[in-house]
Amino acid sequence: MTKMTEKDDDRLLAALARRNWYILGGLTLLSLVWRSVPVTQGVLVGGLVAIIAYGWLYLSVAKALAHPDKAAPKRFRRSFIVRLAALGAAIFLLIVKGGVHPLALAAGLSVVVINMMWTALRRMI
């Protein structure tokens, strides 16, 4: 097994970020089969929420690793709780007030998970 360099890491992260958008586009196009605005909105908005949450997580981890002092774990935990509360509130509002289909929202939220699984499977082969 070869060791990944920092350049390889950067390329992997860029590929993951780009692929998130491709998967979201594919799922959104697939949702058009249902011919339902709440379904398509659910997939699209769920994917956007997932991609934003993934970017927010990346920034939190990068910030914690860039400043590895004794307070870094505490700051990371605090940002984790804030991020989790914001995501929970966003999902709640989308379902209750936004009128999106809950299963379609779940499908959209799975964009990053699908991407990670795809990447892991490709690396295993």
C-alpha positions as CSV (number, residue, x, y, z in Angstrom):
1,M,0.0,0.0,0.0
2,T,1.4,3.4,-1.0
3,K,1.4,6.4,1.3
4,M,-0.9,9.3,0.2
5,T,0.9,12.6,-0.1
6,E,-0.7,16.0,0.7
7,K,-1.2,16.6,-3.0
8,D,-3.1,13.3,-3.3
9,D,-5.2,14.3,-0.3
10,D,-6.1,17.6,-2.0
11,R,-7.0,15.9,-5.2
12,L,-9.2,13.4,-3.4
13,L,-11.0,16.1,-1.5
14,A,-11.6,18.1,-4.7
15,A,-12.9,15.0,-6.5
16,L,-15.2,14.3,-3.6
17,A,-16.6,17.8,-3.6
18,R,-17.1,17.7,-7.4
19,R,-18.7,14.3,-7.3
20,N,-21.2,15.4,-4.6
21,W,-22.6,17.9,-7.2
22,Y,-22.8,15.2,-9.9
23,I,-24.6,12.8,-7.6
24,L,-27.0,15.5,-6.5
25,G,-27.7,16.3,-10.2
26,G,-28.3,12.7,-11.0
27,L,-30.7,12.2,-8.0
28,T,-32.5,15.4,-8.9
29,L,-33.0,14.2,-12.5
30,L,-34.1,10.8,-11.3
31,S,-36.7,12.5,-9.0
32,L,-38.3,14.1,-12.0
33,V,-39.7,10.6,-12.8
34,W,-42.2,11.1,-9.9
35,R,-43.5,14.4,-11.5
36,S,-44.0,15.8,-8.1
37,V,-42.7,19.2,-7.0
38,P,-42.4,18.2,-3.3
39,V,-40.3,15.1,-4.2
40,T,-37.9,17.0,-6.5
41,Q,-37.6,19.8,-4.0
42,G,-36.9,17.3,-1.2
43,V,-34.1,15.7,-3.2
44,L,-32.6,19.0,-4.3
45,V,-32.8,20.7,-0.9
46,G,-31.7,17.6,1.0
47,G,-28.6,17.3,-1.3
48,L,-27.8,21.0,-0.8
49,V,-28.1,20.6,3.0
50,A,-25.8,17.6,2.9
51,I,-23.2,19.3,0.8
52,I,-23.3,22.4,3.0
53,A,-23.0,20.3,6.1
54,Y,-20.1,18.4,4.6
55,G,-18.3,21.6,3.8
56,W,-19.0,22.9,7.3
57,L,-17.5,19.7,8.7
58,Y,-14.4,20.1,6.5
59,L,-13.9,23.6,7.7
60,S,-14.3,22.6,11.4
61,V,-11.8,19.8,11.0
62,A,-9.3,21.9,9.1
63,K,-9.5,24.7,11.7
64,A,-9.0,22.2,14.6
65,L,-6.0,20.6,12.8
66,A,-4.5,24.0,11.9
67,H,-4.5,25.1,15.5
68,P,-3.8,22.0,17.6
69,D,-3.7,23.5,21.1
70,K,-5.4,22.2,24.2
71,A,-8.7,24.1,23.4
72,A,-9.0,22.6,19.9
73,P,-11.1,19.6,20.9
74,K,-13.4,21.8,22.9
75,R,-13.9,24.2,20.0
76,F,-14.5,21.2,17.7
77,R,-17.1,19.7,20.0
78,R,-18.8,23.1,20.3
79,S,-18.9,23.5,16.5
80,F,-20.2,20.0,16.2
81,I,-23.1,20.7,18.5
82,V,-23.9,24.0,16.7
83,R,-23.7,22.2,13.3
84,L,-26.0,19.4,14.5
85,A,-28.5,21.8,16.0
86,A,-28.5,23.9,12.8
87,L,-29.0,20.8,10.6
88,G,-31.8,19.5,12.8
89,A,-33.6,22.8,12.7
90,A,-33.2,23.0,8.9
91,I,-34.5,19.5,8.4
92,F,-37.4,20.1,10.8
93,L,-38.3,23.4,9.0
94,L,-38.1,21.8,5.6
95,I,-40.5,19.0,6.5
96,V,-42.9,21.0,8.6
97,K,-43.0,24.4,6.9
98,G,-41.3,23.7,3.6
99,G,-43.6,21.0,2.3
100,V,-40.9,18.8,1.0
101,H,-41.4,15.0,0.9
102,P,-39.6,13.4,3.8
103,L,-38.4,10.3,1.9
104,A,-37.1,12.5,-0.9
105,L,-35.4,14.7,1.6
106,A,-33.7,11.6,3.0
107,A,-32.6,10.6,-0.5
108,G,-31.1,14.0,-1.0
109,L,-29.4,14.0,2.4
110,S,-27.7,10.7,1.3
111,V,-25.6,12.4,-1.4
112,V,-22.4,12.5,0.6
113,V,-22.9,9.0,1.9
114,I,-23.3,7.7,-1.6
115,N,-20.2,9.6,-2.6
116,M,-18.2,8.1,0.3
117,M,-19.3,4.6,-0.5
118,W,-18.5,5.0,-4.2
119,T,-15.1,6.3,-3.3
120,A,-14.4,3.5,-0.9
121,L,-15.5,0.8,-3.3
122,R,-13.4,2.3,-6.1
123,R,-10.3,2.3,-3.9
124,M,-10.9,-1.3,-2.9
125,I,-11.0,-2.6,-6.5
